[in-house]
Amino acid sequence: MRDTSLVYPVRRDGAILLGRKRRGMGYGKWNGFGGKIEAGETMRECAARELREECGLLMAPEKLEMVGDLYFHQPSDPTWSHAGIVYFARNWTGEPRLSDEMDPRWFDPQDFPYSDMWMADRVWLPMILARKKIRGTIYFAEDGETVYDYEFQEME
């Protein structure tokens, strides 16, 4: 799988925009906005493009704040394994809008719908919400969803 970006817009009051997947991988789950890098893009350009496509927010790629450098490891299917860079977005233009892929909604971090998110998000997302910048690996079982191990370290 190609490497991916993931963006979490953060309002001044601390609310975070999530999107409920309307199609494809992760259908019905709440997630950040992002996807696979395309030829000729930097990861920041990928993140800004995906944010615009999935919820209509416009963000200068250089203004994205990197908060996570993750590797999603699927030993039973190495073609699924990939790196993912996670960003916070704080200075965008536009208003969130429904797209064919995502239904956006603001959440207070204490009210995140973790039971309707990827199992892996329940592991690493609380770390970045606590203002830690992290690097690490998440190991998935054969079902591609169950996390059986992980390792993280804080970045400077």
Secondary structure, DSSP 8 states (H G I E B T S, - for coil): ---EEEEEEB-TTS-EEEEEE-SSTTTT-EE-EEEE--TT--HHHHHHHHHHHHH--B--GGG-EEEEEEEEE-TT-TTT-EEEEEEEE-S-BS-----SSEEEEEE-GGG--GGGS-TTHHHHHHHHHTT--EEEEEEE-TTSS-EEEEEEEE--
